[in-house]
Amino acid sequence: MGSNAAIPVTETTASGRPRARAGGAGRRWRAAALGLVVPVAAAVGWELAVVAGLSDGRLVPPPSRIAETFTELAATGELARHTAATSLRVAAGFGIGALAGTLFGALAGYSTLARTLVDPTLQALRAIPSIAWVPLFILWLGIFEASKVALIAVGVFFPVYLGVLGAIAAVDRKIVEVGRIFRLSGPAMVRRILLPAVLPSYVVALRAGLGLGWMFVVAAEFMGAGEGLGYLLVDGQQLGKPAQIVAAIVAFAILGKTTDWLLVAATAPFLRWQDVVAQQEPT
């Protein structure tokens, strides 16, 4: 009582907003370390359970056996080859699906007529299971890369489309009216009013689309792929190699989290103006 050291002091900028405190890199590293607590604890716990004889680890291999599988796949070059094939498919499908979803979502969100014409059909198509597209894409595009990329693009398209459509439709009418009062032109209205209002939701939509892209690539690689992490899953199932199956699943998890982090890092500079609760340190 009486010690000023216990009172947090927040610096503010000239506009009155809190100034970012030093040590941001340290906070990010601490957050990353905290994010590893649950998977590392689960891995250690399962390893100890197998060592203690509580499980034979045959169907669910312990982390040490999965690490051995990773080492073997890396030594033969298979891990790099399959990872590169899957990553290229996801990159191509994500690019096509995100671009199409952005364009259609922006059109449907900006124009009531376009939304009335296009949205019901797209909502009906969104309800179709991903696996139902497989035979159709094989008939249209063959069994090679085009059909796989198309399936991934379909998975990415719908969350991006819905995110953009919903974000534009939810823009506060008062903000738009302020832009009209200041007689902003169409491009200026988009740049100064709509984009800042839509961008946070758009980033979330891109992250959701990217996650579905990694899910859809598994179905895509079940379509007769000769390489890719999905091929490793099928190969592990056919040859009775649970360690290979789990290793492929772990690889998917690592790649998915890494690309999600890269997307968040790439878009963070465009969202620095936000002053939201999510920017606080974990407690």
C-alpha positions as CSV (number, residue, x, y, z in Angstrom):
1,M,0.0,0.0,0.0
2,G,1.6,3.2,-1.0
3,S,4.0,1.7,-3.6
4,N,3.6,3.2,-7.0
5,A,5.3,0.2,-8.7
6,A,2.1,-1.8,-8.5
7,I,0.1,0.7,-10.5
8,P,0.3,0.0,-14.3
9,V,1.1,3.1,-16.3
10,T,-0.2,3.2,-19.9
11,E,1.4,5.8,-22.2
12,T,-0.9,7.4,-24.8
13,T,-0.3,8.9,-28.2
14,A,-1.4,12.5,-29.2
15,S,-4.7,11.0,-30.3
16,G,-5.4,9.6,-26.9
17,R,-5.0,5.9,-27.9
18,P,-2.7,3.7,-25.8
19,R,0.9,3.5,-27.1
20,A,2.3,0.1,-27.8
21,R,4.7,-0.7,-25.0
22,A,8.2,-2.0,-25.4
23,G,8.8,-5.7,-25.3
24,G,6.2,-6.7,-27.9
25,A,8.5,-9.3,-29.3
26,G,9.0,-10.8,-25.9
27,R,5.2,-11.0,-25.4
28,R,4.8,-12.7,-28.7
29,W,7.4,-15.3,-27.8
30,R,5.7,-15.9,-24.4
31,A,2.4,-16.4,-26.2
32,A,3.9,-18.9,-28.6
33,A,5.5,-20.8,-25.7
34,L,2.1,-20.9,-23.9
35,G,0.5,-22.2,-27.1
36,L,2.9,-25.2,-27.0
37,V,2.0,-26.2,-23.4
38,V,-1.1,-28.3,-24.3
39,P,0.3,-30.3,-27.2
40,V,3.7,-30.9,-25.4
41,A,2.0,-32.0,-22.2
42,A,-0.3,-34.4,-24.2
43,A,2.7,-35.8,-26.0
44,V,4.8,-36.3,-22.9
45,G,1.8,-37.8,-21.1
46,W,1.2,-40.3,-23.8
47,E,4.8,-41.2,-24.1
48,L,4.9,-41.9,-20.3
49,A,1.7,-44.0,-20.6
50,V,3.3,-46.2,-23.2
51,V,6.6,-46.5,-21.2
52,A,4.6,-47.4,-18.1
53,G,2.8,-50.2,-20.0
54,L,-0.6,-48.6,-19.8
55,S,-0.8,-49.0,-23.6
56,D,1.1,-50.9,-26.2
57,G,1.2,-47.8,-28.5
58,R,0.4,-49.9,-31.5
59,L,-2.7,-48.1,-32.9
60,V,-1.7,-44.7,-31.4
61,P,2.1,-44.6,-31.5
62,P,4.0,-42.6,-28.9
63,P,5.8,-39.4,-29.9
64,S,9.2,-41.2,-30.0
65,R,8.0,-43.6,-32.7
66,I,6.4,-40.7,-34.6
67,A,9.7,-38.9,-34.4
68,E,11.5,-41.9,-35.8
69,T,9.1,-42.0,-38.7
70,F,9.7,-38.4,-39.4
71,T,13.4,-39.0,-39.4
72,E,13.1,-42.0,-41.8
73,L,10.9,-40.0,-44.2
74,A,13.3,-37.0,-44.1
75,A,16.3,-39.2,-44.7
76,T,14.8,-40.7,-47.8
77,G,13.6,-37.3,-49.1
78,E,10.0,-38.4,-49.1
79,L,8.9,-35.9,-46.4
80,A,10.2,-33.0,-48.4
81,R,8.7,-34.3,-51.7
82,H,5.2,-35.0,-50.2
83,T,5.2,-31.8,-48.2
84,A,6.1,-29.7,-51.3
85,A,3.4,-31.4,-53.4
86,T,0.7,-30.7,-50.8
87,S,1.8,-27.2,-50.1
88,L,1.8,-26.2,-53.8
89,R,-1.7,-27.6,-54.2
90,V,-3.0,-25.7,-51.2
91,A,-1.3,-22.5,-52.4
92,A,-2.8,-22.7,-55.9
93,G,-6.3,-23.7,-54.6
94,F,-6.2,-21.0,-51.9
95,G,-5.2,-18.3,-54.4
96,I,-7.9,-19.2,-56.8
97,G,-10.6,-19.7,-54.2
98,A,-9.7,-16.6,-52.2
99,L,-9.7,-14.4,-55.3
100,A,-13.1,-15.7,-56.5
101,G,-14.6,-15.5,-53.0
102,T,-13.4,-11.9,-52.6
103,L,-14.8,-10.8,-56.0
104,F,-18.2,-12.5,-55.6
105,G,-18.5,-11.5,-52.0
106,A,-17.7,-7.9,-52.7
107,L,-20.2,-7.9,-55.7
108,A,-23.0,-9.5,-53.7
109,G,-22.3,-7.3,-50.6
110,Y,-22.2,-4.0,-52.6
111,S,-25.1,-4.6,-54.9
112,T,-28.5,-5.7,-53.7
113,L,-29.5,-6.9,-57.2
114,A,-26.3,-9.1,-57.4
115,R,-27.0,-10.5,-54.0
116,T,-30.5,-11.4,-54.9
117,L,-29.4,-13.1,-58.1
118,V,-26.3,-14.9,-56.9
119,D,-26.5,-15.6,-53.2
120,P,-29.3,-18.2,-53.2
121,T,-27.4,-20.4,-55.7
122,L,-24.1,-20.1,-53.9
123,Q,-25.8,-20.9,-50.6
124,A,-27.2,-24.1,-52.1
125,L,-23.9,-25.1,-53.6
126,R,-22.2,-24.4,-50.2
127,A,-24.4,-27.2,-48.7
128,I,-22.9,-29.8,-51.1
129,P,-20.4,-32.1,-49.3
130,S,-16.8,-31.8,-50.5
131,I,-16.6,-35.4,-51.4
132,A,-19.6,-35.1,-53.8
133,W,-17.5,-32.8,-56.1
134,V,-14.8,-35.5,-56.5
135,P,-16.4,-37.6,-59.3
136,L,-17.6,-34.5,-61.2
137,F,-14.2,-32.8,-61.1
138,I,-12.5,-36.1,-62.3
139,L,-14.9,-36.3,-65.2
140,W,-14.4,-32.6,-66.1
141,L,-10.7,-32.1,-65.3
142,G,-9.2,-35.6,-65.2
143,I,-7.4,-37.2,-62.3
144,F,-4.3,-35.0,-62.3
145,E,-3.5,-31.6,-60.7
146,A,-6.4,-29.5,-62.1
147,S,-9.1,-31.5,-60.4
148,K,-7.2,-31.4,-57.1
149,V,-6.7,-27.7,-57.2
150,A,-10.3,-27.1,-58.2
151,L,-11.6,-29.1,-55.2
152,I,-9.3,-27.1,-52.8
153,A,-10.5,-23.8,-54.4
154,V,-14.1,-24.8,-53.8
155,G,-13.4,-25.3,-50.1
156,V,-11.7,-21.9,-49.8
157,F,-14.3,-20.0,-51.8
158,F,-17.3,-20.3,-49.6
159,P,-15.9,-19.0,-46.2
160,V,-14.2,-16.1,-48.0
161,Y,-17.3,-15.3,-49.9
162,L,-19.5,-15.4,-46.8
163,G,-16.9,-13.3,-44.8
164,V,-16.7,-10.6,-47.4
165,L,-20.5,-10.5,-48.0
166,G,-21.2,-10.4,-44.3
167,A,-18.6,-7.7,-43.6
168,I,-19.8,-5.4,-46.3
169,A,-23.4,-5.9,-45.3
170,A,-22.6,-5.1,-41.7
171,V,-20.8,-1.8,-42.3
172,D,-22.4,0.9,-40.1
173,R,-24.8,3.0,-42.2
174,K,-23.8,6.1,-40.2
175,I,-20.1,5.8,-41.3
176,V,-21.2,5.6,-44.9
177,E,-23.4,8.7,-44.4
178,V,-20.4,10.6,-42.9
179,G,-18.5,9.8,-46.1
180,R,-21.4,11.1,-48.2
181,I,-21.5,14.3,-46.1
182,F,-17.8,14.8,-46.9
183,R,-18.6,14.1,-50.6
184,L,-16.2,11.3,-50.9
185,S,-16.0,9.8,-54.4
186,G,-16.7,6.1,-55.0
187,P,-13.1,5.0,-54.9
188,A,-12.4,7.3,-51.9
189,M,-15.5,5.8,-50.1
190,V,-14.2,2.3,-50.7
191,R,-10.6,3.2,-49.6
192,R,-11.4,5.3,-46.5
193,I,-14.7,3.8,-45.3
194,L,-15.4,0.4,-46.6
195,L,-11.9,-1.2,-46.6
196,P,-11.1,-0.3,-42.9
197,A,-14.5,-1.5,-41.9
198,V,-14.3,-4.8,-43.8
199,L,-10.6,-5.7,-43.4
200,P,-10.8,-7.3,-39.9
201,S,-13.6,-9.7,-40.9
202,Y,-11.9,-10.3,-44.3
203,V,-8.7,-11.5,-42.5
204,V,-10.8,-13.9,-40.4
205,A,-12.5,-15.2,-43.6
206,L,-9.1,-15.8,-45.2
207,R,-7.9,-17.7,-42.2
208,A,-11.1,-19.8,-42.3
209,G,-10.6,-20.4,-46.0
210,L,-7.0,-21.4,-45.5
211,G,-8.0,-23.9,-42.8
212,L,-10.6,-25.5,-45.1
213,G,-8.0,-25.5,-47.9
214,W,-5.8,-27.8,-45.8
215,M,-8.8,-30.0,-45.0
216,F,-9.9,-30.2,-48.7
217,V,-6.4,-31.1,-49.9
218,V,-6.8,-34.5,-48.1
219,A,-9.9,-35.3,-50.1
220,A,-8.2,-34.0,-53.2
221,E,-5.2,-36.3,-52.7
222,F,-7.4,-39.3,-52.2
223,M,-8.2,-38.8,-55.9
224,G,-5.4,-41.0,-57.1
225,A,-2.5,-38.8,-56.0
226,G,1.0,-40.3,-56.3
227,E,2.6,-37.8,-53.9
228,G,1.5,-35.6,-51.1
229,L,0.7,-35.9,-47.4
230,G,-2.7,-37.3,-48.2
231,Y,-0.9,-40.1,-50.2
232,L,1.1,-40.8,-47.1
233,L,-2.2,-41.3,-45.2
234,V,-3.5,-43.7,-47.7
235,D,-0.2,-45.5,-48.0
236,G,0.0,-45.9,-44.2
237,Q,-3.5,-47.2,-44.0
238,Q,-3.0,-49.8,-46.8
239,L,0.4,-51.0,-45.3
240,G,-0.7,-50.9,-41.7
241,K,1.6,-48.2,-40.6
242,P,-0.1,-46.1,-37.9
243,A,3.1,-44.2,-37.1
244,Q,3.1,-42.9,-40.7
245,I,-0.5,-42.0,-40.6
246,V,0.0,-40.0,-37.4
247,A,3.2,-38.4,-38.7
248,A,1.2,-37.2,-41.8
249,I,-1.5,-35.8,-39.5
250,V,1.1,-34.0,-37.4
251,A,2.7,-32.6,-40.6
252,F,-0.7,-31.3,-41.7
253,A,-1.1,-29.6,-38.2
254,I,2.3,-28.0,-38.4
255,L,1.8,-26.8,-41.9
256,G,-1.7,-25.5,-41.2
257,K,-0.5,-23.6,-38.1
258,T,2.5,-22.2,-39.9
259,T,0.6,-20.9,-42.9
260,D,-2.1,-19.4,-40.6
261,W,0.7,-17.6,-38.6
262,L,2.2,-16.3,-41.9
263,L,-1.2,-15.0,-43.0
264,V,-1.8,-13.2,-39.7
265,A,1.7,-11.7,-39.7
266,A,1.3,-10.5,-43.3
267,T,-2.0,-8.8,-42.6
268,A,-1.1,-7.4,-39.1
269,P,0.4,-4.1,-40.5
270,F,-2.9,-3.3,-42.1
271,L,-4.8,-3.7,-38.8
272,R,-2.5,-1.7,-36.5
273,W,-5.1,1.0,-36.1
274,Q,-7.3,-1.4,-34.2
275,D,-7.6,-1.0,-30.4
276,V,-9.2,-4.2,-29.3
277,V,-9.2,-6.6,-26.4
278,A,-7.5,-9.3,-28.4
279,Q,-4.3,-7.2,-28.5
280,Q,-3.9,-7.6,-24.7
281,E,-1.5,-10.0,-23.1
282,P,-2.8,-13.4,-22.0
283,T,-3.7,-13.6,-18.4
